[in-house]
Amino acid sequence: MFVKTDRTTIRPFVHEDLDELSSLCALTETMAFIPPYFGPETREQAAARLDKYIKHYEEHGVSFGHVANDEGKFIGRAGLYFVPEVSRFEIGYSLLPQYWGQGLATEIAQGLLDYAFDTLNMDSVCARTIMGNQASEAVLHKTGFSFLGERAFRLDDRIFFWNYFERDNDDLPTYREQSAGQFQMEEWDYV
């Protein structure tokens, strides 16, 4: 998975990215809304997260990946991750605080949507936010996601409640459009 936007490049994580991912995961501000700890992570926890991302990429061909700016400097993580409870891929992103407020999250989210819909031909993707993450919700609204309500999701032995969003691929017919007319009633002559 390689996604290029005007100012960023997203590529798969490799084990050599541990220092950079660990720098992101060690910050309270960037991890406040990200499970399972909802706060800073140790280097060992970041290493486990990195292993999970690499394994997911090997299994699905997409995952959360390394985001660099146009100068090649690490600025965060973003990507697509499978959510089994809804059988959809989730879009996600988190950036180092010095890159907030510059429209980069919106640009990255749009780039991931374009990749999901144009390259992978997905019919829809989802996104989840923890209550209070207004900045992330603003990005989702700007990129055309619809809020569908609060939902519970399992992570290992814990359950988390999320604000749940979906975005359909506008270039593909929705399920409702595909099924319209398939179940038309036939006329029967009764004797």
MODELLER restraints for C-alpha pairs under 7 A, 6 or more apart:
rsr = mdl.restraints
at = mdl.atoms
rsr.add(forms.Gaussian(group=physical.xy_distance, feature=features.Distance(at['CA:1:A'], at['CA:11:A']), mean=5.94, stdev=0.5))
rsr.add(forms.Gaussian(group=physical.xy_distance, feature=features.Distance(at['CA:1:A'], at['CA:12:A']), mean=6.17, stdev=0.5))
rsr.add(forms.Gaussian(group=physical.xy_distance, feature=features.Distance(at['CA:1:A'], at['CA:61:A']), mean=6.63, stdev=0.5))
rsr.add(forms.Gaussian(group=physical.xy_distance, feature=features.Distance(at['CA:1:A'], at['CA:62:A']), mean=5.65, stdev=0.5))
rsr.add(forms.Gaussian(group=physical.xy_distance, feature=features.Distance(at['CA:2:A'], at['CA:10:A']), mean=5.57, stdev=0.5))
rsr.add(forms.Gaussian(group=physical.xy_distance, feature=features.Distance(at['CA:2:A'], at['CA:11:A']), mean=4.73, stdev=0.5))
rsr.add(forms.Gaussian(group=physical.xy_distance, feature=features.Distance(at['CA:3:A'], at['CA:9:A']), mean=5.74, stdev=0.5))
rsr.add(forms.Gaussian(group=physical.xy_distance, feature=features.Distance(at['CA:3:A'], at['CA:10:A']), mean=4.99, stdev=0.5))
rsr.add(forms.Gaussian(group=physical.xy_distance, feature=features.Distance(at['CA:3:A'], at['CA:11:A']), mean=6.70, stdev=0.5))
rsr.add(forms.Gaussian(group=physical.xy_distance, feature=features.Distance(at['CA:3:A'], at['CA:111:A']), mean=6.68, stdev=0.5))
rsr.add(forms.Gaussian(group=physical.xy_distance, feature=features.Distance(at['CA:3:A'], at['CA:112:A']), mean=6.91, stdev=0.5))
rsr.add(forms.Gaussian(group=physical.xy_distance, feature=features.Distance(at['CA:3:A'], at['CA:115:A']), mean=6.85, stdev=0.5))
rsr.add(forms.Gaussian(group=physical.xy_distance, feature=features.Distance(at['CA:4:A'], at['CA:10:A']), mean=6.39, stdev=0.5))
rsr.add(forms.Gaussian(group=physical.xy_distance, feature=features.Distance(at['CA:5:A'], at['CA:107:A']), mean=6.83, stdev=0.5))
rsr.add(forms.Gaussian(group=physical.xy_distance, feature=features.Distance(at['CA:5:A'], at['CA:108:A']), mean=6.73, stdev=0.5))
rsr.add(forms.Gaussian(group=physical.xy_distance, feature=features.Distance(at['CA:5:A'], at['CA:111:A']), mean=5.82, stdev=0.5))
rsr.add(forms.Gaussian(group=physical.xy_distance, feature=features.Distance(at['CA:7:A'], at['CA:69:A']), mean=5.71, stdev=0.5))
rsr.add(forms.Gaussian(group=physical.xy_distance, feature=features.Distance(at['CA:7:A'], at['CA:70:A']), mean=5.09, stdev=0.5))
rsr.add(forms.Gaussian(group=physical.xy_distance, feature=features.Distance(at['CA:8:A'], at['CA:67:A']), mean=6.59, stdev=0.5))
rsr.add(forms.Gaussian(group=physical.xy_distance, feature=features.Distance(at['CA:8:A'], at['CA:68:A']), mean=5.52, stdev=0.5))
rsr.add(forms.Gaussian(group=physical.xy_distance, feature=features.Distance(at['CA:8:A'], at['CA:69:A']), mean=4.40, stdev=0.5))
rsr.add(forms.Gaussian(group=physical.xy_distance, feature=features.Distance(at['CA:8:A'], at['CA:70:A']), mean=5.42, stdev=0.5))
rsr.add(forms.Gaussian(group=physical.xy_distance, feature=features.Distance(at['CA:9:A'], at['CA:67:A']), mean=5.66, stdev=0.5))
rsr.add(forms.Gaussian(group=physical.xy_distance, feature=features.Distance(at['CA:9:A'], at['CA:68:A']), mean=5.37, stdev=0.5))
rsr.add(forms.Gaussian(group=physical.xy_distance, feature=features.Distance(at['CA:9:A'], at['CA:69:A']), mean=6.48, stdev=0.5))
rsr.add(forms.Gaussian(group=physical.xy_distance, feature=features.Distance(at['CA:10:A'], at['CA:65:A']), mean=5.97, stdev=0.5))
rsr.add(forms.Gaussian(group=physical.xy_distance, feature=features.Distance(at['CA:10:A'], at['CA:66:A']), mean=5.50, stdev=0.5))
rsr.add(forms.Gaussian(group=physical.xy_distance, feature=features.Distance(at['CA:10:A'], at['CA:67:A']), mean=4.52, stdev=0.5))
rsr.add(forms.Gaussian(group=physical.xy_distance, feature=features.Distance(at['CA:10:A'], at['CA:68:A']), mean=6.59, stdev=0.5))
rsr.add(forms.Gaussian(group=physical.xy_distance, feature=features.Distance(at['CA:11:A'], at['CA:65:A']), mean=5.40, stdev=0.5))
rsr.add(forms.Gaussian(group=physical.xy_distance, feature=features.Distance(at['CA:11:A'], at['CA:66:A']), mean=5.40, stdev=0.5))
rsr.add(forms.Gaussian(group=physical.xy_distance, feature=features.Distance(at['CA:11:A'], at['CA:67:A']), mean=6.75, stdev=0.5))
rsr.add(forms.Gaussian(group=physical.xy_distance, feature=features.Distance(at['CA:12:A'], at['CA:65:A']), mean=4.58, stdev=0.5))
rsr.add(forms.Gaussian(group=physical.xy_distance, feature=features.Distance(at['CA:12:A'], at['CA:66:A']), mean=6.05, stdev=0.5))
rsr.add(forms.Gaussian(group=physical.xy_distance, feature=features.Distance(at['CA:13:A'], at['CA:54:A']), mean=6.27, stdev=0.5))
rsr.add(forms.Gaussian(group=physical.xy_distance, feature=features.Distance(at['CA:13:A'], at['CA:65:A']), mean=5.03, stdev=0.5))
rsr.add(forms.Gaussian(group=physical.xy_distance, feature=features.Distance(at['CA:13:A'], at['CA:66:A']), mean=5.37, stdev=0.5))
rsr.add(forms.Gaussian(group=physical.xy_distance, feature=features.Distance(at['CA:14:A'], at['CA:54:A']), mean=6.82, stdev=0.5))
rsr.add(forms.Gaussian(group=physical.xy_distance, feature=features.Distance(at['CA:18:A'], at['CA:47:A']), mean=6.32, stdev=0.5))
rsr.add(forms.Gaussian(group=physical.xy_distance, feature=features.Distance(at['CA:18:A'], at['CA:50:A']), mean=6.96, stdev=0.5))
rsr.add(forms.Gaussian(group=physical.xy_distance, feature=features.Distance(at['CA:20:A'], at['CA:74:A']), mean=6.84, stdev=0.5))
rsr.add(forms.Gaussian(group=physical.xy_distance, feature=features.Distance(at['CA:21:A'], at['CA:46:A']), mean=6.69, stdev=0.5))
rsr.add(forms.Gaussian(group=physical.xy_distance, feature=features.Distance(at['CA:22:A'], at['CA:43:A']), mean=5.60, stdev=0.5))
rsr.add(forms.Gaussian(group=physical.xy_distance, feature=features.Distance(at['CA:22:A'], at['CA:46:A']), mean=5.29, stdev=0.5))
rsr.add(forms.Gaussian(group=physical.xy_distance, feature=features.Distance(at['CA:24:A'], at['CA:30:A']), mean=6.73, stdev=0.5))
rsr.add(forms.Gaussian(group=physical.xy_distance, feature=features.Distance(at['CA:24:A'], at['CA:76:A']), mean=6.65, stdev=0.5))
rsr.add(forms.Gaussian(group=physical.xy_distance, feature=features.Distance(at['CA:24:A'], at['CA:96:A']), mean=6.12, stdev=0.5))
rsr.add(forms.Gaussian(group=physical.xy_distance, feature=features.Distance(at['CA:25:A'], at['CA:31:A']), mean=6.15, stdev=0.5))
rsr.add(forms.Gaussian(group=physical.xy_distance, feature=features.Distance(at['CA:25:A'], at['CA:40:A']), mean=5.76, stdev=0.5))
rsr.add(forms.Gaussian(group=physical.xy_distance, feature=features.Distance(at['CA:25:A'], at['CA:41:A']), mean=5.38, stdev=0.5))
rsr.add(forms.Gaussian(group=physical.xy_distance, feature=features.Distance(at['CA:25:A'], at['CA:46:A']), mean=6.28, stdev=0.5))
rsr.add(forms.Gaussian(group=physical.xy_distance, feature=features.Distance(at['CA:26:A'], at['CA:40:A']), mean=4.52, stdev=0.5))
rsr.add(forms.Gaussian(group=physical.xy_distance, feature=features.Distance(at['CA:26:A'], at['CA:41:A']), mean=5.09, stdev=0.5))
rsr.add(forms.Gaussian(group=physical.xy_distance, feature=features.Distance(at['CA:26:A'], at['CA:42:A']), mean=6.43, stdev=0.5))
rsr.add(forms.Gaussian(group=physical.xy_distance, feature=features.Distance(at['CA:27:A'], at['CA:40:A']), mean=5.22, stdev=0.5))
rsr.add(forms.Gaussian(group=physical.xy_distance, feature=features.Distance(at['CA:28:A'], at['CA:39:A']), mean=5.14, stdev=0.5))
rsr.add(forms.Gaussian(group=physical.xy_distance, feature=features.Distance(at['CA:28:A'], at['CA:40:A']), mean=4.88, stdev=0.5))
rsr.add(forms.Gaussian(group=physical.xy_distance, feature=features.Distance(at['CA:30:A'], at['CA:94:A']), mean=6.49, stdev=0.5))
rsr.add(forms.Gaussian(group=physical.xy_distance, feature=features.Distance(at['CA:30:A'], at['CA:95:A']), mean=6.80, stdev=0.5))
rsr.add(forms.Gaussian(group=physical.xy_distance, feature=features.Distance(at['CA:30:A'], at['CA:96:A']), mean=6.54, stdev=0.5))
rsr.add(forms.Gaussian(group=physical.xy_distance, feature=features.Distance(at['CA:30:A'], at['CA:97:A']), mean=6.91, stdev=0.5))
rsr.add(forms.Gaussian(group=physical.xy_distance, feature=features.Distance(at['CA:31:A'], at['CA:38:A']), mean=5.67, stdev=0.5))
rsr.add(forms.Gaussian(group=physical.xy_distance, feature=features.Distance(at['CA:31:A'], at['CA:39:A']), mean=4.86, stdev=0.5))
rsr.add(forms.Gaussian(group=physical.xy_distance, feature=features.Distance(at['CA:31:A'], at['CA:40:A']), mean=5.81, stdev=0.5))
rsr.add(forms.Gaussian(group=physical.xy_distance, feature=features.Distance(at['CA:32:A'], at['CA:38:A']), mean=4.65, stdev=0.5))
rsr.add(forms.Gaussian(group=physical.xy_distance, feature=features.Distance(at['CA:32:A'], at['CA:39:A']), mean=4.75, stdev=0.5))
rsr.add(forms.Gaussian(group=physical.xy_distance, feature=features.Distance(at['CA:33:A'], at['CA:130:A']), mean=5.90, stdev=0.5))
rsr.add(forms.Gaussian(group=physical.xy_distance, feature=features.Distance(at['CA:33:A'], at['CA:133:A']), mean=6.79, stdev=0.5))
rsr.add(forms.Gaussian(group=physical.xy_distance, feature=features.Distance(at['CA:53:A'], at['CA:63:A']), mean=5.79, stdev=0.5))
rsr.add(forms.Gaussian(group=physical.xy_distance, feature=features.Distance(at['CA:53:A'], at['CA:64:A']), mean=5.98, stdev=0.5))
rsr.add(forms.Gaussian(group=physical.xy_distance, feature=features.Distance(at['CA:56:A'], at['CA:63:A']), mean=5.82, stdev=0.5))
rsr.add(forms.Gaussian(group=physical.xy_distance, feature=features.Distance(at['CA:57:A'], at['CA:63:A']), mean=4.93, stdev=0.5))
rsr.add(forms.Gaussian(group=physical.xy_distance, feature=features.Distance(at['CA:62:A'], at['CA:80:A']), mean=5.92, stdev=0.5))
rsr.add(forms.Gaussian(group=physical.xy_distance, feature=features.Distance(at['CA:62:A'], at['CA:81:A']), mean=6.85, stdev=0.5))
rsr.add(forms.Gaussian(group=physical.xy_distance, feature=features.Distance(at['CA:63:A'], at['CA:79:A']), mean=5.44, stdev=0.5))
rsr.add(forms.Gaussian(group=physical.xy_distance, feature=features.Distance(at['CA:63:A'], at['CA:80:A']), mean=4.98, stdev=0.5))
rsr.add(forms.Gaussian(group=physical.xy_distance, feature=features.Distance(at['CA:63:A'], at['CA:81:A']), mean=5.09, stdev=0.5))
rsr.add(forms.Gaussian(group=physical.xy_distance, feature=features.Distance(at['CA:64:A'], at['CA:77:A']), mean=6.21, stdev=0.5))
rsr.add(forms.Gaussian(group=physical.xy_distance, feature=features.Distance(at['CA:64:A'], at['CA:78:A']), mean=4.93, stdev=0.5))
rsr.add(forms.Gaussian(group=physical.xy_distance, feature=features.Distance(at['CA:64:A'], at['CA:79:A']), mean=3.97, stdev=0.5))
rsr.add(forms.Gaussian(group=physical.xy_distance, feature=features.Distance(at['CA:64:A'], at['CA:80:A']), mean=5.74, stdev=0.5))
rsr.add(forms.Gaussian(group=physical.xy_distance, feature=features.Distance(at['CA:64:A'], at['CA:81:A']), mean=6.48, stdev=0.5))
rsr.add(forms.Gaussian(group=physical.xy_distance, feature=features.Distance(at['CA:65:A'], at['CA:77:A']), mean=5.38, stdev=0.5))
rsr.add(forms.Gaussian(group=physical.xy_distance, feature=features.Distance(at['CA:65:A'], at['CA:78:A']), mean=5.38, stdev=0.5))
rsr.add(forms.Gaussian(group=physical.xy_distance, feature=features.Distance(at['CA:65:A'], at['CA:79:A']), mean=5.63, stdev=0.5))
rsr.add(forms.Gaussian(group=physical.xy_distance, feature=features.Distance(at['CA:66:A'], at['CA:76:A']), mean=6.43, stdev=0.5))
rsr.add(forms.Gaussian(group=physical.xy_distance, feature=features.Distance(at['CA:66:A'], at['CA:77:A']), mean=5.01, stdev=0.5))
rsr.add(forms.Gaussian(group=physical.xy_distance, feature=features.Distance(at['CA:66:A'], at['CA:78:A']), mean=6.84, stdev=0.5))
rsr.add(forms.Gaussian(group=physical.xy_distance, feature=features.Distance(at['CA:67:A'], at['CA:74:A']), mean=5.86, stdev=0.5))
rsr.add(forms.Gaussian(group=physical.xy_distance, feature=features.Distance(at['CA:67:A'], at['CA:75:A']), mean=5.76, stdev=0.5))
rsr.add(forms.Gaussian(group=physical.xy_distance, feature=features.Distance(at['CA:67:A'], at['CA:76:A']), mean=5.15, stdev=0.5))
rsr.add(forms.Gaussian(group=physical.xy_distance, feature=features.Distance(at['CA:67:A'], at['CA:77:A']), mean=5.23, stdev=0.5))
rsr.add(forms.Gaussian(group=physical.xy_distance, feature=features.Distance(at['CA:67:A'], at['CA:78:A']), mean=6.54, stdev=0.5))
rsr.add(forms.Gaussian(group=physical.xy_distance, feature=features.Distance(at['CA:68:A'], at['CA:74:A']), mean=4.34, stdev=0.5))
rsr.add(forms.Gaussian(group=physical.xy_distance, feature=features.Distance(at['CA:68:A'], at['CA:75:A']), mean=5.40, stdev=0.5))
rsr.add(forms.Gaussian(group=physical.xy_distance, feature=features.Distance(at['CA:69:A'], at['CA:75:A']), mean=6.45, stdev=0.5))
rsr.add(forms.Gaussian(group=physical.xy_distance, feature=features.Distance(at['CA:75:A'], at['CA:95:A']), mean=5.67, stdev=0.5))
rsr.add(forms.Gaussian(group=physical.xy_distance, feature=features.Distance(at['CA:75:A'], at['CA:96:A']), mean=5.58, stdev=0.5))
rsr.add(forms.Gaussian(group=physical.xy_distance, feature=features.Distance(at['CA:75:A'], at['CA:99:A']), mean=6.96, stdev=0.5))
rsr.add(forms.Gaussian(group=physical.xy_distance, feature=features.Distance(at['CA:76:A'], at['CA:94:A']), mean=5.67, stdev=0.5))
rsr.add(forms.Gaussian(group=physical.xy_distance, feature=features.Distance(at['CA:76:A'], at['CA:95:A']), mean=4.15, stdev=0.5))
rsr.add(forms.Gaussian(group=physical.xy_distance, feature=features.Distance(at['CA:76:A'], at['CA:96:A']), mean=5.68, stdev=0.5))
rsr.add(forms.Gaussian(group=physical.xy_distance, feature=features.Distance(at['CA:77:A'], at['CA:93:A']), mean=5.67, stdev=0.5))
rsr.add(forms.Gaussian(group=physical.xy_distance, feature=features.Distance(at['CA:77:A'], at['CA:94:A']), mean=5.52, stdev=0.5))
rsr.add(forms.Gaussian(group=physical.xy_distance, feature=features.Distance(at['CA:77:A'], at['CA:95:A']), mean=6.44, stdev=0.5))
rsr.add(forms.Gaussian(group=physical.xy_distance, feature=features.Distance(at['CA:78:A'], at['CA:92:A']), mean=5.38, stdev=0.5))
rsr.add(forms.Gaussian(group=physical.xy_distance, feature=features.Distance(at['CA:78:A'], at['CA:93:A']), mean=3.97, stdev=0.5))
rsr.add(forms.Gaussian(group=physical.xy_distance, feature=features.Distance(at['CA:78:A'], at['CA:94:A']), mean=6.35, stdev=0.5))
rsr.add(forms.Gaussian(group=physical.xy_distance, feature=features.Distance(at['CA:79:A'], at['CA:91:A']), mean=5.80, stdev=0.5))
rsr.add(forms.Gaussian(group=physical.xy_distance, feature=features.Distance(at['CA:79:A'], at['CA:92:A']), mean=5.58, stdev=0.5))
rsr.add(forms.Gaussian(group=physical.xy_distance, feature=features.Distance(at['CA:79:A'], at['CA:93:A']), mean=6.57, stdev=0.5))
rsr.add(forms.Gaussian(group=physical.xy_distance, feature=features.Distance(at['CA:79:A'], at['CA:112:A']), mean=6.65, stdev=0.5))
rsr.add(forms.Gaussian(group=physical.xy_distance, feature=features.Distance(at['CA:80:A'], at['CA:89:A']), mean=5.79, stdev=0.5))
rsr.add(forms.Gaussian(group=physical.xy_distance, feature=features.Distance(at['CA:80:A'], at['CA:90:A']), mean=5.29, stdev=0.5))
rsr.add(forms.Gaussian(group=physical.xy_distance, feature=features.Distance(at['CA:80:A'], at['CA:91:A']), mean=4.71, stdev=0.5))
rsr.add(forms.Gaussian(group=physical.xy_distance, feature=features.Distance(at['CA:80:A'], at['CA:92:A']), mean=6.41, stdev=0.5))
rsr.add(forms.Gaussian(group=physical.xy_distance, feature=features.Distance(at['CA:81:A'], at['CA:89:A']), mean=5.15, stdev=0.5))
rsr.add(forms.Gaussian(group=physical.xy_distance, feature=features.Distance(at['CA:81:A'], at['CA:90:A']), mean=5.07, stdev=0.5))
rsr.add(forms.Gaussian(group=physical.xy_distance, feature=features.Distance(at['CA:81:A'], at['CA:91:A']), mean=6.68, stdev=0.5))
rsr.add(forms.Gaussian(group=physical.xy_distance, feature=features.Distance(at['CA:82:A'], at['CA:88:A']), mean=5.88, stdev=0.5))
rsr.add(forms.Gaussian(group=physical.xy_distance, feature=features.Distance(at['CA:82:A'], at['CA:89:A']), mean=4.21, stdev=0.5))
rsr.add(forms.Gaussian(group=physical.xy_distance, feature=features.Distance(at['CA:82:A'], at['CA:90:A']), mean=6.00, stdev=0.5))
rsr.add(forms.Gaussian(group=physical.xy_distance, feature=features.Distance(at['CA:83:A'], at['CA:89:A']), mean=5.78, stdev=0.5))
rsr.add(forms.Gaussian(group=physical.xy_distance, feature=features.Distance(at['CA:83:A'], at['CA:90:A']), mean=6.40, stdev=0.5))
rsr.add(forms.Gaussian(group=physical.xy_distance, feature=features.Distance(at['CA:88:A'], at['CA:125:A']), mean=5.77, stdev=0.5))
rsr.add(forms.Gaussian(group=physical.xy_distance, feature=features.Distance(at['CA:88:A'], at['CA:126:A']), mean=6.39, stdev=0.5))
rsr.add(forms.Gaussian(group=physical.xy_distance, feature=features.Distance(at['CA:89:A'], at['CA:125:A']), mean=5.33, stdev=0.5))
rsr.add(forms.Gaussian(group=physical.xy_distance, feature=features.Distance(at['CA:89:A'], at['CA:126:A']), mean=6.18, stdev=0.5))
rsr.add(forms.Gaussian(group=physical.xy_distance, feature=features.Distance(at['CA:90:A'], at['CA:125:A']), mean=5.75, stdev=0.5))
rsr.add(forms.Gaussian(group=physical.xy_distance, feature=features.Distance(at['CA:90:A'], at['CA:126:A']), mean=4.65, stdev=0.5))
rsr.add(forms.Gaussian(group=physical.xy_distance, feature=features.Distance(at['CA:90:A'], at['CA:127:A']), mean=5.05, stdev=0.5))
rsr.add(forms.Gaussian(group=physical.xy_distance, feature=features.Distance(at['CA:91:A'], at['CA:125:A']), mean=6.87, stdev=0.5))
rsr.add(forms.Gaussian(group=physical.xy_distance, feature=features.Distance(at['CA:91:A'], at['CA:126:A']), mean=6.32, stdev=0.5))
rsr.add(forms.Gaussian(group=physical.xy_distance, feature=features.Distance(at['CA:91:A'], at['CA:127:A']), mean=5.40, stdev=0.5))
rsr.add(forms.Gaussian(group=physical.xy_distance, feature=features.Distance(at['CA:92:A'], at['CA:127:A']), mean=6.80, stdev=0.5))
rsr.add(forms.Gaussian(group=physical.xy_distance, feature=features.Distance(at['CA:93:A'], at['CA:105:A']), mean=6.92, stdev=0.5))
rsr.add(forms.Gaussian(group=physical.xy_distance, feature=features.Distance(at['CA:105:A'], at['CA:139:A']), mean=6.80, stdev=0.5))
rsr.add(forms.Gaussian(group=physical.xy_distance, feature=features.Distance(at['CA:106:A'], at['CA:139:A']), mean=5.26, stdev=0.5))
rsr.add(forms.Gaussian(group=physical.xy_distance, feature=features.Distance(at['CA:106:A'], at['CA:143:A']), mean=6.95, stdev=0.5))
rsr.add(forms.Gaussian(group=physical.xy_distance, feature=features.Distance(at['CA:110:A'], at['CA:143:A']), mean=6.16, stdev=0.5))
rsr.add(forms.Gaussian(group=physical.xy_distance, feature=features.Distance(at['CA:116:A'], at['CA:122:A']), mean=5.66, stdev=0.5))
rsr.add(forms.Gaussian(group=physical.xy_distance, feature=features.Distance(at['CA:117:A'], at['CA:123:A']), mean=6.83, stdev=0.5))
rsr.add(forms.Gaussian(group=physical.xy_distance, feature=features.Distance(at['CA:117:A'], at['CA:169:A']), mean=5.90, stdev=0.5))
rsr.add(forms.Gaussian(group=physical.xy_distance, feature=features.Distance(at['CA:123:A'], at['CA:168:A']), mean=5.97, stdev=0.5))
rsr.add(forms.Gaussian(group=physical.xy_distance, feature=features.Distance(at['CA:123:A'], at['CA:169:A']), mean=5.09, stdev=0.5))
rsr.add(forms.Gaussian(group=physical.xy_distance, feature=features.Distance(at['CA:123:A'], at['CA:172:A']), mean=6.40, stdev=0.5))
rsr.add(forms.Gaussian(group=physical.xy_distance, feature=features.Distance(at['CA:124:A'], at['CA:166:A']), mean=6.93, stdev=0.5))
rsr.add(forms.Gaussian(group=physical.xy_distance, feature=features.Distance(at['CA:124:A'], at['CA:167:A']), mean=5.53, stdev=0.5))
rsr.add(forms.Gaussian(group=physical.xy_distance, feature=features.Distance(at['CA:124:A'], at['CA:168:A']), mean=4.18, stdev=0.5))
rsr.add(forms.Gaussian(group=physical.xy_distance, feature=features.Distance(at['CA:124:A'], at['CA:169:A']), mean=5.41, stdev=0.5))
rsr.add(forms.Gaussian(group=physical.xy_distance, feature=features.Distance(at['CA:125:A'], at['CA:166:A']), mean=5.75, stdev=0.5))
rsr.add(forms.Gaussian(group=physical.xy_distance, feature=features.Distance(at['CA:125:A'], at['CA:167:A']), mean=5.53, stdev=0.5))
rsr.add(forms.Gaussian(group=physical.xy_distance, feature=features.Distance(at['CA:125:A'], at['CA:168:A']), mean=6.65, stdev=0.5))
rsr.add(forms.Gaussian(group=physical.xy_distance, feature=features.Distance(at['CA:126:A'], at['CA:165:A']), mean=5.51, stdev=0.5))
rsr.add(forms.Gaussian(group=physical.xy_distance, feature=features.Distance(at['CA:126:A'], at['CA:166:A']), mean=4.22, stdev=0.5))
rsr.add(forms.Gaussian(group=physical.xy_distance, feature=features.Distance(at['CA:126:A'], at['CA:167:A']), mean=6.26, stdev=0.5))
rsr.add(forms.Gaussian(group=physical.xy_distance, feature=features.Distance(at['CA:127:A'], at['CA:164:A']), mean=6.11, stdev=0.5))
rsr.add(forms.Gaussian(group=physical.xy_distance, feature=features.Distance(at['CA:127:A'], at['CA:165:A']), mean=5.06, stdev=0.5))
rsr.add(forms.Gaussian(group=physical.xy_distance, feature=features.Distance(at['CA:127:A'], at['CA:166:A']), mean=6.21, stdev=0.5))
rsr.add(forms.Gaussian(group=physical.xy_distance, feature=features.Distance(at['CA:128:A'], at['CA:162:A']), mean=5.77, stdev=0.5))
rsr.add(forms.Gaussian(group=physical.xy_distance, feature=features.Distance(at['CA:128:A'], at['CA:163:A']), mean=5.55, stdev=0.5))
rsr.add(forms.Gaussian(group=physical.xy_distance, feature=features.Distance(at['CA:128:A'], at['CA:164:A']), mean=4.78, stdev=0.5))
rsr.add(forms.Gaussian(group=physical.xy_distance, feature=features.Distance(at['CA:128:A'], at['CA:165:A']), mean=6.12, stdev=0.5))
rsr.add(forms.Gaussian(group=physical.xy_distance, feature=features.Distance(at['CA:129:A'], at['CA:137:A']), mean=6.96, stdev=0.5))
rsr.add(forms.Gaussian(group=physical.xy_distance, feature=features.Distance(at['CA:129:A'], at['CA:162:A']), mean=5.50, stdev=0.5))
rsr.add(forms.Gaussian(group=physical.xy_distance, feature=features.Distance(at['CA:129:A'], at['CA:163:A']), mean=5.17, stdev=0.5))
rsr.add(forms.Gaussian(group=physical.xy_distance, feature=features.Distance(at['CA:129:A'], at['CA:164:A']), mean=6.80, stdev=0.5))
rsr.add(forms.Gaussian(group=physical.xy_distance, feature=features.Distance(at['CA:130:A'], at['CA:162:A']), mean=5.00, stdev=0.5))
rsr.add(forms.Gaussian(group=physical.xy_distance, feature=features.Distance(at['CA:130:A'], at['CA:163:A']), mean=6.07, stdev=0.5))
rsr.add(forms.Gaussian(group=physical.xy_distance, feature=features.Distance(at['CA:131:A'], at['CA:162:A']), mean=6.76, stdev=0.5))
rsr.add(forms.Gaussian(group=physical.xy_distance, feature=features.Distance(at['CA:131:A'], at['CA:163:A']), mean=6.46, stdev=0.5))
rsr.add(forms.Gaussian(group=physical.xy_distance, feature=features.Distance(at['CA:144:A'], at['CA:167:A']), mean=6.45, stdev=0.5))
rsr.add(forms.Gaussian(group=physical.xy_distance, feature=features.Distance(at['CA:145:A'], at['CA:165:A']), mean=5.94, stdev=0.5))
rsr.add(forms.Gaussian(group=physical.xy_distance, feature=features.Distance(at['CA:145:A'], at['CA:166:A']), mean=5.38, stdev=0.5))
rsr.add(forms.Gaussian(group=physical.xy_distance, feature=features.Distance(at['CA:145:A'], at['CA:167:A']), mean=4.60, stdev=0.5))
rsr.add(forms.Gaussian(group=physical.xy_distance, feature=features.Distance(at['CA:146:A'], at['CA:165:A']), mean=5.29, stdev=0.5))
rsr.add(forms.Gaussian(group=physical.xy_distance, feature=features.Distance(at['CA:146:A'], at['CA:166:A']), mean=5.48, stdev=0.5))
rsr.add(forms.Gaussian(group=physical.xy_distance, feature=features.Distance(at['CA:146:A'], at['CA:167:A']), mean=6.27, stdev=0.5))
rsr.add(forms.Gaussian(group=physical.xy_distance, feature=features.Distance(at['CA:147:A'], at['CA:164:A']), mean=6.02, stdev=0.5))
rsr.add(forms.Gaussian(group=physical.xy_distance, feature=features.Distance(at['CA:147:A'], at['CA:165:A']), mean=4.41, stdev=0.5))
rsr.add(forms.Gaussian(group=physical.xy_distance, feature=features.Distance(at['CA:147:A'], at['CA:166:A']), mean=6.81, stdev=0.5))
rsr.add(forms.Gaussian(group=physical.xy_distance, feature=features.Distance(at['CA:148:A'], at['CA:164:A']), mean=5.65, stdev=0.5))
rsr.add(forms.Gaussian(group=physical.xy_distance, feature=features.Distance(at['CA:148:A'], at['CA:165:A']), mean=5.44, stdev=0.5))
rsr.add(forms.Gaussian(group=physical.xy_distance, feature=features.Distance(at['CA:149:A'], at['CA:163:A']), mean=5.81, stdev=0.5))
rsr.add(forms.Gaussian(group=physical.xy_distance, feature=features.Distance(at['CA:149:A'], at['CA:164:A']), mean=5.56, stdev=0.5))
rsr.add(forms.Gaussian(group=physical.xy_distance, feature=features.Distance(at['CA:150:A'], at['CA:161:A']), mean=6.58, stdev=0.5))
rsr.add(forms.Gaussian(group=physical.xy_distance, feature=features.Distance(at['CA:150:A'], at['CA:162:A']), mean=5.48, stdev=0.5))
rsr.add(forms.Gaussian(group=physical.xy_distance, feature=features.Distance(at['CA:150:A'], at['CA:163:A']), mean=4.48, stdev=0.5))
rsr.add(forms.Gaussian(group=physical.xy_distance, feature=features.Distance(at['CA:150:A'], at['CA:164:A']), mean=5.66, stdev=0.5))
rsr.add(forms.Gaussian(group=physical.xy_distance, feature=features.Distance(at['CA:151:A'], at['CA:161:A']), mean=5.57, stdev=0.5))
rsr.add(forms.Gaussian(group=physical.xy_distance, feature=features.Distance(at['CA:151:A'], at['CA:162:A']), mean=5.43, stdev=0.5))
rsr.add(forms.Gaussian(group=physical.xy_distance, feature=features.Distance(at['CA:151:A'], at['CA:163:A']), mean=6.42, stdev=0.5))
rsr.add(forms.Gaussian(group=physical.xy_distance, feature=features.Distance(at['CA:151:A'], at['CA:164:A']), mean=6.20, stdev=0.5))
rsr.add(forms.Gaussian(group=physical.xy_distance, feature=features.Distance(at['CA:152:A'], at['CA:159:A']), mean=6.39, stdev=0.5))
rsr.add(forms.Gaussian(group=physical.xy_distance, feature=features.Distance(at['CA:152:A'], at['CA:160:A']), mean=5.57, stdev=0.5))
rsr.add(forms.Gaussian(group=physical.xy_distance, feature=features.Distance(at['CA:152:A'], at['CA:161:A']), mean=4.42, stdev=0.5))
rsr.add(forms.Gaussian(group=physical.xy_distance, feature=features.Distance(at['CA:152:A'], at['CA:162:A']), mean=6.29, stdev=0.5))
rsr.add(forms.Gaussian(group=physical.xy_distance, feature=features.Distance(at['CA:153:A'], at['CA:159:A']), mean=5.55, stdev=0.5))
rsr.add(forms.Gaussian(group=physical.xy_distance, feature=features.Distance(at['CA:153:A'], at['CA:160:A']), mean=5.40, stdev=0.5))
rsr.add(forms.Gaussian(group=physical.xy_distance, feature=features.Distance(at['CA:153:A'], at['CA:161:A']), mean=6.37, stdev=0.5))
rsr.add(forms.Gaussian(group=physical.xy_distance, feature=features.Distance(at['CA:154:A'], at['CA:160:A']), mean=6.39, stdev=0.5))
